[in-house]
Amino acid sequence: MKRRPPSQVAVREHLLRGIPDNLMKFSFRLMNSTHKFGEEHASEAPAYLRHLLHRLRALSSLQVREFRAGKEKSMRAHRHHWHETTESQGFPRLSGEWDGHEAWQLQLSANKHGRVHGILVDEVFYIVWLDPEHRLYQ
């Protein structure tokens, strides 16, 4: 029996089992820490990481169009306008293949646990910076 490539098997399994495959997904592939951004800047790191995981789990039930439309007002998700931030050059450590993709932020909870910044490509939100102190817009 001829085996299918893993990507075809995953899509087929989703379809066969009726599992939605168009929901938000999160990747830590591009995450990096800087002198301003990273979980080590959280004054209460265990609580911050717990809130991060809970928020990502909740957002994983949204379709991309719902995320973009701000369906859940408490997440305060929006695109970045780099000229309005403390990092006017955007994400400087990313390679050119990531240029031109939409940079977004989302809130973990009402001003208590800061923001998460990343790039949205299709249904995948690539987390680049964790911003527990909300420093990007100070």
C-alpha positions as CSV (number, residue, x, y, z in Angstrom):
1,M,0.0,0.0,0.0
2,K,1.3,3.4,-1.0
3,R,1.7,5.9,1.9
4,R,0.5,9.5,1.5
5,P,2.6,12.4,2.5
6,P,1.9,13.4,6.2
7,S,0.2,16.7,5.1
8,Q,-2.3,14.9,3.0
9,V,-3.0,12.4,5.8
10,A,-3.7,15.2,8.3
11,V,-6.1,17.0,6.0
12,R,-7.8,13.8,5.1
13,E,-8.2,12.9,8.8
14,H,-9.7,16.3,9.6
15,L,-12.2,15.9,6.8
16,L,-13.0,12.3,7.6
17,R,-13.6,13.0,11.2
18,G,-15.4,16.3,10.7
19,I,-12.8,18.2,12.7
20,P,-12.6,21.9,11.7
21,D,-9.3,22.8,10.0
22,N,-10.0,26.5,9.4
23,L,-9.6,27.6,13.0
24,M,-6.8,29.7,14.5
25,K,-3.5,28.0,15.2
26,F,-0.6,29.3,17.1
27,S,3.1,28.7,16.5
28,F,6.1,29.6,18.7
29,R,8.5,29.0,15.8
30,L,9.4,32.7,15.5
31,M,9.4,33.6,19.1
32,N,12.4,35.5,20.4
33,S,13.2,37.4,23.5
34,T,14.8,40.8,23.6
35,H,15.8,43.3,26.3
36,K,12.1,44.4,26.3
37,F,10.1,41.3,25.3
38,G,9.8,37.8,26.6
39,E,8.2,35.8,29.4
40,E,11.2,36.6,31.7
41,H,9.9,40.2,31.9
42,A,6.7,39.1,33.6
43,S,6.7,40.0,37.3
44,E,4.6,36.9,37.9
45,A,5.9,34.5,35.2
46,P,3.8,31.4,36.3
47,A,0.6,33.3,36.3
48,Y,1.5,35.0,33.0
49,L,2.2,31.7,31.3
50,R,-1.0,30.2,32.7
51,H,-3.0,33.1,31.3
52,L,-1.2,32.8,27.9
53,L,-2.1,29.2,27.5
54,H,-5.7,29.8,28.5
55,R,-6.0,32.7,26.0
56,L,-4.5,30.7,23.2
57,R,-6.8,27.7,23.9
58,A,-9.8,30.0,23.8
59,L,-8.7,31.8,20.6
60,S,-8.1,28.4,19.0
61,S,-11.9,28.0,18.6
62,L,-12.1,31.1,16.4
63,Q,-12.1,31.1,12.6
64,V,-9.6,33.6,11.1
65,R,-12.3,35.9,9.9
66,E,-13.7,36.1,13.5
67,F,-10.2,36.9,14.8
68,R,-9.7,39.6,12.3
69,A,-13.2,41.1,12.9
70,G,-12.5,41.3,16.6
71,K,-15.4,38.9,17.5
72,E,-14.1,38.6,21.0
73,K,-13.8,42.2,22.2
74,S,-11.7,41.3,25.3
75,M,-8.8,40.1,23.1
76,R,-8.3,43.6,21.6
77,A,-6.7,42.1,18.5
78,H,-5.5,44.5,15.9
79,R,-2.9,45.0,13.3
80,H,0.3,46.9,14.2
81,H,1.1,50.3,12.8
82,W,4.8,50.2,13.5
83,H,5.2,54.0,13.3
84,E,3.0,54.3,16.4
85,T,5.1,51.9,18.5
86,T,8.4,51.9,20.3
87,E,9.8,49.5,17.6
88,S,9.4,51.5,14.4
89,Q,11.4,48.9,12.4
90,G,8.9,46.1,13.3
91,F,10.3,42.6,14.0
92,P,14.0,43.2,13.2
93,R,15.3,39.7,13.7
94,L,13.0,38.0,11.2
95,S,14.3,36.9,7.8
96,G,13.1,38.5,4.6
97,E,10.6,35.7,3.9
98,W,8.4,37.1,6.7
99,D,8.4,40.6,5.3
100,G,5.0,41.9,4.1
101,H,3.0,39.6,6.4
102,E,0.5,41.3,8.7
103,A,1.8,42.0,12.2
104,W,-0.8,41.7,15.0
105,Q,-1.2,42.0,18.7
106,L,-3.7,40.4,21.1
107,Q,-4.4,41.0,24.7
108,L,-4.2,38.2,27.3
109,S,-6.5,39.8,29.9
110,A,-7.7,43.4,30.6
111,N,-4.4,45.2,30.9
112,K,-3.1,42.8,33.6
113,H,-1.0,40.4,31.6
114,G,0.1,42.5,28.6
115,R,0.1,41.5,25.0
116,V,1.3,38.9,22.5
117,H,2.7,40.2,19.2
118,G,3.2,38.2,16.1
119,I,2.5,37.6,12.4
120,L,-0.7,36.2,11.0
121,V,-0.3,34.0,7.9
122,D,-3.5,32.3,6.8
123,E,-4.9,30.7,10.0
124,V,-1.5,30.6,11.8
125,F,-0.5,33.3,14.3
126,Y,3.3,33.1,14.6
127,I,4.1,34.5,18.1
128,V,7.2,36.7,17.9
129,W,7.2,38.6,21.2
130,L,5.5,38.1,24.5
131,D,4.9,41.6,26.0
132,P,3.8,41.1,29.6
133,E,4.4,44.8,30.5
134,H,2.7,46.2,27.3
135,R,6.0,48.0,26.3
136,L,5.4,48.1,22.6
137,Y,3.0,51.0,22.9
138,Q,4.6,53.0,25.8
